[in-house]
Amino acid sequence: STQCLQAQLPVQGLKVWLCADSGIVLSGSSVSQWNDLSGNGFNVIQSNPANMPQKQDSVFGDHAAVYFDGNNDYLESVFNDTISQPCTYFVMWKAGALSQF
């Protein structure tokens, strides 16, 4: 099994942690739920199969990614919390042609 890419990220005040290597619930190859690994329970979901992103294995070396088509794919959550400013987001992506996925 794969594990989330580990780095020295600040965890104090962490609100949401989504890692493509862990916590993903699939419907076929589509992501129906992505579980929040922060412990705060802010899981993101999609119930409409036409709007589910795809899980892609081995995109960052041996690490997975979640692919959104840029058209209608999205995940949502009830986020009943505020995020104090300033805040920091850590995002990892791979740019490239759609044919790579």
C-alpha positions in Angstrom: 0.0 0.0 0.0 1.1 3.5 -0.6 1.4 6.2 2.0 0.9 10.0 1.9 3.9 11.9 0.8 5.4 13.2 4.0 6.9 16.6 4.4 7.6 19.1 7.2 4.2 20.8 7.0 2.8 22.8 9.9 0.1 20.9 11.7 -0.9 23.5 14.2 -4.3 24.9 13.2 -4.6 22.4 10.3 -8.1 22.4 9.0 -8.2 19.9 6.1 -5.7 17.4 4.7 -6.6 15.6 1.5 -4.0 13.0 0.3 -4.6 11.1 -2.9 -2.7 8.1 -1.6 -5.0 7.6 1.3 -8.7 8.1 2.3 -10.2 7.9 -1.1 -13.5 6.0 -1.7 -13.9 4.9 -5.3 -17.0 4.1 -7.4 -15.2 2.2 -10.2 -12.2 4.5 -10.9 -14.2 7.6 -9.9 -13.8 9.4 -6.6 -17.1 9.5 -4.7 -15.5 10.6 -1.4 -12.2 11.9 -0.3 -11.7 11.6 3.5 -10.1 14.4 5.5 -6.9 13.1 7.2 -6.6 16.1 9.6 -9.0 14.5 12.1 -11.6 17.3 11.6 -14.0 15.3 9.5 -14.2 17.7 6.6 -14.6 14.8 4.0 -15.5 15.9 0.5 -18.1 14.0 -1.6 -19.8 13.8 -4.9 -22.9 11.7 -5.4 -23.4 12.4 -9.2 -21.2 10.0 -11.2 -20.9 12.5 -14.1 -19.2 15.0 -11.8 -16.8 12.7 -10.0 -13.1 13.2 -10.6 -10.8 10.2 -11.4 -8.1 8.7 -9.2 -4.8 8.4 -11.1 -2.0 6.1 -9.7 1.7 6.9 -10.0 1.4 10.5 -11.1 4.1 11.9 -8.8 6.6 9.0 -8.8 4.7 6.3 -7.1 2.2 8.7 -5.5 -1.4 9.1 -6.7 -3.4 12.1 -7.8 -7.0 13.1 -8.3 -7.8 14.3 -11.8 -10.5 16.9 -12.3 -11.6 17.4 -15.9 -11.9 21.2 -15.8 -15.4 20.9 -17.0 -17.8 19.6 -14.4 -15.9 17.5 -11.8 -16.0 18.7 -8.2 -16.2 17.5 -4.6 -18.0 19.4 -1.9 -18.2 19.4 1.9 -20.2 21.1 4.7 -17.4 23.3 6.1 -18.9 24.9 9.2 -15.7 26.6 10.4 -13.9 29.8 9.7 -10.3 30.0 8.5 -8.4 32.8 10.1 -6.3 35.1 7.9 -3.6 34.9 7.0 -3.7 31.2 5.9 -1.5 29.0 3.8 -2.5 26.4 1.2 -0.2 23.6 0.1 -1.2 22.2 -3.3 0.7 19.8 -5.5 -0.1 19.4 -9.2 1.3 18.2 -12.4 0.8 20.3 -15.5 0.6 18.6 -18.9 -1.6 17.6 -21.7 -4.8 15.7 -21.1 -3.4 12.7 -23.0 -1.0 12.1 -20.1 -3.9 11.0 -17.9 
